[in-house]
């Protein structure tokens, strides 16, 4: 049985690590075997739990990624080849070592380790403290983006390498990658696709953490749209550091009024998602006991570990594609068709969706962005390259190119 996987993200400084730690300690206190892991290179999760990696409470384990060990396991053959080529080009060993460390490798390795833990069957709940939203979105978009390139390049690359390998040594004076290197790339690709399958599956969801501030709320809205674009379920929003109402001096009363207005905006923006409120506490909750109490207060009578009640963002039928894009405006969405792929752009983020055969053989008949959903209807006919021109009523008229 797959574990319940909960990912927490939000703008830097909103308290997502504390909320993730509180959720993990609450799960363990309810008898659920729980693993809490971080993809954030800041590694502040151990500080929040006031514990070192390992078994920190009955049924609760804190895992911290050993980057060097995991890099050797998952990226070893590729890195060895790259170091060798750089050495042949005259770079010293230390410089070559630094250059061949992938940007964002630690976050990717954390996801690969998450996959291993999920497949082990040892856990009921896995809580992931993600990096701030921009890094998290790039990370969650990586598996599908890499799949698009690898599925096209690797089969061709194997054939080309057999032809050009002799010339690389004689002309360029560098070694060509062998089958072991290409196979290592394929294994990394498969691992990332398995991660995507896990995190977009019925047992995983994302929770957005925010504070009631205008800038933070605006970013959270964009994050919700982007997560849906990439196919990740968001099942709750957590508003942290909310001033309680009541008798107070004028300075705090102004904060209460401002936060109340922004919370009302949040409820409208994120409906029908529940918004859990965390009051501004007199002291920072540190340690398992304080965090468990925070978790109890945070979730109240709800079951935070039940399967997500939200539908998957992307739904395909015999003649229609429906993609949830809450908060997206018509001017922010671009839709294009290229052969058997649908290219959807929402703000700065883009997703290439490979259409199933039944839809790939047909052309776009109409597209509409309405009530937070992009709906693309397919009709009989050839499938030319198309782009949708949006009308003032939110509808789209496909144009062949």
Secondary structure, 3 states (H helix, E strand, C coil): CCCEEEEEECCCCCCHHHHHHHHHHHHHHCCCCEEEEECCCCCCHHHHHCCCCEEEECCEEEECCCHHHHHHHHHHHHHHHHHHHHHHCCCCHHHHHHHCCCCCHHHHHHHHHHHHHHHHCCCCEEEEECCCHHHHHHHHHHHHHHHHHHHHHHHHHHHHHHHHHHHHHHHHCCCCCCHHHHHHHHHHHHHHHHHHHHHCCCCEEEEEEEECCHHHHHHHHHHHHHHHHCCCCEEEEEEEEECCCCCCCHHHHHHHHHHHHHHHHHHHHHCCCEEEEEECCCCCCCCHHHHHHHHHHHHCCCCCCCCCCCCCCEEECCCEEEEECCCCCHHHEEEEEECCEEEEEECCEEEEEECCHHHHCCEEEEEEEECCEEEEEEECCCCCCEEEEECCCCEEEEEEC
